Each structure stands twice: as structure tokens, then as C-alpha cells.
Amino acid sequence: MLGAVTLALPVLSLGFYALIGAEVIRFRPGYNVRRWATVFPLGMTSVAALSTGAGLSLSWARTLGRELLVVAIVVWLLVAAELAATRRPGRTEPTQLTGASDP
């Protein structure tokens, strides 16, 4: 039973990879702090797959975890590059982050 639950949770968390599709389909140019909410689940899903693969001795889960980790790192680098581009010297700082709204 515990093995089935341990395997089911990373499979369910693969749904977070749909967030990448949503970002590609409805691309919003410029930095948005909410993109970090996309990056975090991607990294955690890859770690969950790696841990499940190691705990249950499933080579396919370890392989999947490594591949998902590469995707998570690439997305992290893209969001970090957008953040760095907004912090360039000589560029005026916006009064509020793109996409943020006042209550």
C-alpha cells in the first residue's frame, strides 16, 4: 500500500508540467514574480521522482526524475534571466512588478 501511494504522488505532481504548456501557449513577455510559482513545483516534482525511484528501486523513475530536473533547471534559468534583465544598471526601476496589482 505504501509503495502504491509513494508512486501515485509523483505521478499526480506531473500535472504541474502543464504549467509550462500554459506559459508557452499564453506567453507574457517581461518579468513576472508569479513565474517562480511555476518553477518551484517543477523542481519538487523532479526530486519526488528521483526519491521514488531510489526508494522503490525503479530505474525508470530515476531516469524520469533526471529528465524532469533538466527541464526544471532550464525553466529556472529562463526566469532568472528575465529577473536579471529587469535589474540591469541604468534601467529605471518600475514602480511595481509586471502583473502585480494593488488591492
Residue frames as a rotation matrix with the C-alpha (Angstrom) as fourth column:
MET 1
0.563 0.827 0.000 0.00
0.827 -0.563 0.000 0.00
0.000 0.000 -1.000 0.00
LEU 2
0.488 -0.446 -0.750 2.73
0.143 -0.807 0.573 2.46
-0.861 -0.387 -0.330 0.96
GLY 3
-0.588 -0.740 0.326 4.58
0.405 0.079 0.911 1.69
-0.700 0.667 0.253 -2.28
ALA 4
-0.136 0.634 0.761 1.45
0.980 -0.027 0.197 2.49
0.146 0.773 -0.618 -4.32
VAL 5
0.829 0.435 -0.351 0.93
0.509 -0.847 0.155 5.81
-0.230 -0.307 -0.924 -2.54
THR 6
0.107 -0.895 -0.433 4.62
0.135 -0.418 0.898 6.62
-0.985 -0.155 0.076 -2.88
LEU 7
-0.702 -0.337 0.627 4.36
0.616 0.155 0.773 6.04
-0.358 0.928 0.099 -6.61
ALA 8
0.161 0.886 0.434 1.00
0.980 -0.195 0.033 7.81
0.113 0.420 -0.900 -7.04
LEU 9
0.580 0.105 -0.808 2.05
0.441 -0.875 0.202 11.14
-0.686 -0.473 -0.553 -5.53
PRO 10
-0.477 -0.768 -0.427 4.88
-0.004 -0.484 0.875 11.91
-0.879 0.419 0.227 -8.02
VAL 11
-0.672 0.307 0.674 2.61
0.741 0.297 0.602 10.80
-0.015 0.904 -0.427 -10.88
LEU 12
0.450 0.883 -0.132 -0.06
0.887 -0.459 -0.046 13.27
-0.101 -0.096 -0.990 -9.71
SER 13
0.345 -0.366 -0.864 2.51
0.195 -0.873 0.448 16.04
-0.918 -0.323 -0.230 -9.39
LEU 14
-0.625 -0.535 0.568 3.44
0.645 0.055 0.762 15.61
-0.440 0.843 0.311 -13.05
GLY 15
0.359 0.850 0.385 0.36
0.933 -0.335 -0.132 17.74
0.016 0.406 -0.914 -13.70
PHE 16
0.494 -0.238 -0.837 2.46
0.215 -0.899 0.382 20.76
-0.843 -0.369 -0.392 -12.74
TYR 17
-0.621 -0.751 0.225 4.30
0.385 -0.042 0.922 20.33
-0.683 0.659 0.315 -16.03
ALA 18
0.113 0.745 0.658 1.09
0.991 -0.134 -0.018 21.53
0.074 0.654 -0.753 -17.68
LEU 19
0.625 0.054 -0.779 2.10
0.335 -0.920 0.204 24.95
-0.705 -0.388 -0.593 -16.30
ILE 20
-0.518 -0.844 -0.135 4.91
0.144 -0.242 0.959 25.02
-0.843 0.478 0.247 -18.85
GLY 21
-0.551 0.393 0.736 2.38
0.834 0.227 0.503 24.46
0.030 0.891 -0.453 -21.62
ALA 22
0.560 0.799 -0.220 0.20
0.815 -0.578 -0.027 27.24
-0.149 -0.164 -0.975 -20.26
GLU 23
0.243 -0.559 -0.793 3.19
0.099 -0.799 0.593 29.62
-0.965 -0.222 -0.139 -20.20
VAL 24
-0.780 -0.554 0.291 4.08
0.307 0.065 0.949 28.72
-0.545 0.830 0.120 -23.80
ILE 25
-0.248 0.778 0.577 0.51
0.959 0.112 0.261 28.99
0.139 0.618 -0.774 -25.10
ARG 26
0.790 0.546 0.278 -0.21
0.477 -0.833 0.280 32.27
0.385 -0.089 -0.919 -23.33
PHE 27
-0.145 -0.974 -0.175 3.23
0.954 -0.091 -0.284 33.85
0.261 -0.208 0.943 -23.18
ARG 28
0.938 0.332 -0.104 3.51
0.347 -0.880 0.325 37.04
0.017 -0.341 -0.940 -21.15
PRO 29
0.210 -0.930 0.303 6.67
0.545 -0.146 -0.826 38.94
0.812 0.339 0.476 -22.07
GLY 30
-0.010 -0.335 0.942 8.70
-0.543 -0.790 -0.286 40.53
0.840 -0.514 -0.174 -19.33
TYR 31
-0.861 -0.398 -0.317 9.45
0.060 0.538 -0.841 39.52
0.505 -0.743 -0.439 -15.78
ASN 32
0.246 0.912 0.330 6.61
-0.579 -0.135 0.804 38.45
0.778 -0.389 0.494 -13.55
VAL 33
-0.514 -0.504 0.694 7.28
-0.851 0.197 -0.487 37.38
0.109 -0.841 -0.530 -9.96
ARG 34
0.374 0.767 0.522 4.49
-0.781 0.564 -0.268 34.80
-0.500 -0.308 0.810 -10.22
ARG 35
0.518 -0.232 -0.824 6.61
-0.607 0.579 -0.544 32.72
0.603 0.782 0.159 -12.59
TRP 36
-0.623 -0.740 0.254 8.56
-0.696 0.375 -0.613 31.45
0.358 -0.559 -0.748 -9.58
ALA 37
-0.070 0.688 0.723 5.34
-0.740 0.449 -0.500 29.66
-0.668 -0.570 0.478 -8.63
THR 38
0.845 0.249 -0.473 5.80
-0.520 0.583 -0.624 27.68
0.120 0.774 0.622 -11.84
VAL 39
0.033 -0.949 -0.313 9.47
-0.633 0.222 -0.742 26.93
0.773 0.223 -0.593 -11.23
PHE 40
-0.402 -0.267 0.876 9.15
-0.911 0.215 -0.352 25.55
-0.094 -0.939 -0.330 -7.70
PRO 41
0.498 0.627 0.599 6.73
-0.574 0.756 -0.315 22.66
-0.651 -0.186 0.736 -8.45
LEU 42
0.790 -0.263 -0.554 8.84
-0.425 0.417 -0.803 21.62
0.443 0.870 0.218 -11.42
GLY 43
-0.267 -0.958 0.102 11.89
-0.696 0.119 -0.708 21.19
0.667 -0.260 -0.698 -9.23
MET 44
-0.328 0.196 0.924 9.97
-0.851 0.363 -0.379 19.44
-0.410 -0.911 0.047 -6.49
THR 45
0.780 0.626 -0.031 8.38
-0.559 0.672 -0.486 17.01
-0.284 0.396 0.873 -8.98
SER 46
0.427 -0.700 -0.572 11.80
-0.441 0.391 -0.808 16.03
0.789 0.597 -0.141 -10.30
VAL 47
-0.577 -0.628 0.522 13.08
-0.749 0.153 -0.645 15.45
0.325 -0.763 -0.558 -6.75
ALA 48
0.132 0.717 0.684 9.97
-0.819 0.468 -0.333 13.39
-0.559 -0.516 0.649 -5.94
ALA 49
0.881 0.173 -0.441 10.57
-0.431 0.678 -0.596 11.17
0.196 0.715 0.672 -8.97
LEU 50
-0.043 -0.973 -0.226 14.24
-0.510 0.216 -0.833 10.77
0.859 0.080 -0.505 -8.09
SER 51
-0.543 -0.128 0.830 13.39
-0.838 0.151 -0.524 9.88
-0.058 -0.980 -0.190 -4.48
THR 52
0.516 0.798 0.311 10.65
-0.720 0.601 -0.348 7.45
-0.464 -0.044 0.885 -5.51
GLY 53
0.692 -0.319 -0.648 12.99
-0.425 0.545 -0.723 5.77
0.583 0.775 0.242 -7.95
ALA 54
-0.419 -0.903 0.090 15.66
-0.564 0.181 -0.806 5.38
0.712 -0.389 -0.585 -5.31
GLY 55
-0.410 0.305 0.860 13.25
-0.869 0.155 -0.470 4.26
-0.276 -0.940 0.202 -2.57
LEU 56
0.554 0.722 0.415 11.41
-0.500 0.687 -0.528 1.68
-0.666 0.085 0.741 -4.68
SER 57
-0.407 -0.832 0.378 14.41
-0.052 0.434 0.900 0.72
-0.912 0.346 -0.219 -6.87
LEU 58
0.597 0.636 0.488 12.67
0.546 0.123 -0.828 1.85
-0.587 0.762 -0.274 -10.06
SER 59
-0.473 -0.876 0.092 15.19
0.651 -0.276 0.707 2.75
-0.594 0.394 0.701 -12.72
TRP 60
-0.243 0.432 0.869 12.54
0.842 -0.352 0.410 4.34
0.482 0.831 -0.278 -14.96
ALA 61
0.810 0.554 -0.193 11.53
0.569 -0.664 0.484 6.73
0.140 -0.502 -0.853 -12.16
ARG 62
0.218 -0.814 -0.538 15.15
0.459 -0.401 0.793 7.75
-0.861 -0.420 0.286 -11.60
THR 63
-0.630 -0.419 0.654 15.56
0.760 -0.162 0.629 8.35
-0.157 0.893 0.421 -15.34
LEU 64
0.238 0.811 0.535 12.33
0.783 -0.486 0.389 10.37
0.575 0.326 -0.750 -15.42
GLY 65
0.764 0.032 -0.644 13.50
0.544 -0.569 0.617 12.37
-0.347 -0.822 -0.452 -12.40
ARG 66
-0.283 -0.943 -0.176 16.79
0.567 -0.313 0.762 13.26
-0.773 0.116 0.623 -14.09
GLU 67
-0.555 0.129 0.822 14.99
0.779 -0.264 0.568 14.36
0.290 0.956 0.046 -17.26
LEU 68
0.567 0.817 0.101 12.49
0.690 -0.539 0.483 16.44
0.449 -0.204 -0.870 -15.30
LEU 69
0.416 -0.511 -0.752 15.35
0.605 -0.462 0.648 18.01
-0.679 -0.725 0.118 -13.38
VAL 70
-0.666 -0.648 0.370 16.89
0.691 -0.349 0.634 19.22
-0.281 0.678 0.680 -16.65
VAL 71
-0.093 0.730 0.678 13.56
0.708 -0.430 0.560 20.82
0.700 0.532 -0.477 -17.61
ALA 72
0.759 0.406 -0.508 13.26
0.651 -0.448 0.613 22.45
0.022 -0.796 -0.604 -14.18
ILE 73
-0.058 -0.871 -0.487 16.79
0.653 -0.402 0.641 23.85
-0.755 -0.281 0.593 -14.40
VAL 74
-0.683 -0.160 0.712 16.15
0.706 -0.394 0.589 25.29
0.186 0.905 0.382 -17.87
VAL 75
0.332 0.876 0.349 12.93
0.637 -0.481 0.602 26.96
0.695 0.022 -0.718 -16.70
TRP 76
0.619 -0.183 -0.764 14.71
0.671 -0.383 0.635 28.29
-0.409 -0.906 -0.114 -13.59
LEU 77
-0.473 -0.881 -0.024 17.46
0.701 -0.392 0.596 29.77
-0.534 0.265 0.803 -15.78
LEU 78
-0.420 0.384 0.822 14.91
0.695 -0.447 0.564 31.45
0.584 0.808 -0.079 -18.07
VAL 79
0.693 0.718 -0.064 13.04
0.570 -0.492 0.658 33.05
0.441 -0.493 -0.750 -15.17
ALA 80
0.380 -0.643 -0.665 16.30
0.656 -0.320 0.684 34.10
-0.652 -0.696 0.300 -13.50
ALA 81
-0.628 -0.603 0.492 17.47
0.769 -0.385 0.510 35.65
-0.118 0.699 0.706 -16.79
GLU 82
0.096 0.744 0.661 14.23
0.623 -0.563 0.543 37.65
0.776 0.360 -0.518 -17.01
LEU 83
0.827 0.166 -0.537 14.79
0.554 -0.399 0.731 38.86
-0.093 -0.902 -0.422 -13.46
ALA 84
-0.097 -0.957 -0.273 18.39
0.729 -0.255 0.635 39.82
-0.677 -0.137 0.723 -14.24
ALA 85
-0.487 -0.045 0.872 17.25
0.794 -0.438 0.421 41.72
0.363 0.898 0.249 -17.34
THR 86
0.575 0.753 0.320 14.93
0.501 -0.633 0.590 43.86
0.647 -0.178 -0.742 -15.20
ARG 87
0.833 -0.295 -0.468 17.79
0.387 -0.294 0.874 44.67
-0.395 -0.909 -0.131 -12.80
ARG 88
0.206 -0.793 0.573 20.29
0.929 -0.025 -0.369 45.97
0.307 0.608 0.732 -15.38
PRO 89
-0.281 -0.374 -0.884 22.27
0.646 -0.755 0.115 49.07
-0.710 -0.538 0.453 -14.36
GLY 90
-0.962 -0.113 -0.250 20.97
-0.063 -0.795 0.603 52.24
-0.267 0.596 0.757 -15.97
ARG 91
-0.543 0.840 -0.008 17.49
0.328 0.221 0.919 50.89
0.773 0.496 -0.395 -16.38
THR 92
-0.574 0.402 0.714 14.81
-0.736 -0.635 -0.234 52.69
0.360 -0.660 0.660 -14.41
GLU 93
-0.971 0.236 -0.026 13.01
0.214 0.826 -0.521 50.51
-0.101 -0.512 -0.853 -11.91
PRO 94
-0.356 0.917 0.181 9.28
0.155 -0.134 0.979 50.11
0.922 0.376 -0.094 -12.46
THR 95
-0.403 0.266 0.876 7.06
-0.824 -0.521 -0.222 51.35
0.397 -0.811 0.429 -9.66
GLN 96
0.238 0.428 0.872 5.55
-0.713 0.687 -0.143 47.87
-0.660 -0.587 0.469 -9.37
LEU 97
-0.709 -0.523 0.474 6.34
-0.145 0.765 0.627 44.44
-0.690 0.376 -0.618 -10.77
THR 98
-0.666 0.445 -0.598 4.75
-0.681 -0.036 0.731 43.46
0.304 0.895 0.327 -14.06
GLY 99
-0.330 0.640 -0.694 1.45
0.101 0.755 0.648 41.75
0.939 0.144 -0.313 -13.42
ALA 100
-0.729 0.074 -0.680 1.19
0.684 0.091 -0.724 42.86
0.008 -0.993 -0.117 -9.80
SER 101
-0.125 0.746 0.654 -1.92
0.284 -0.604 0.745 44.69
0.951 0.279 -0.136 -8.79
ASP 102
-0.922 -0.125 0.367 -2.80
-0.271 -0.466 -0.842 46.86
0.276 -0.876 0.396 -5.84
PRO 103
-0.622 0.733 -0.275 -5.73
0.782 0.601 -0.165 45.72
0.044 -0.318 -0.947 -3.69
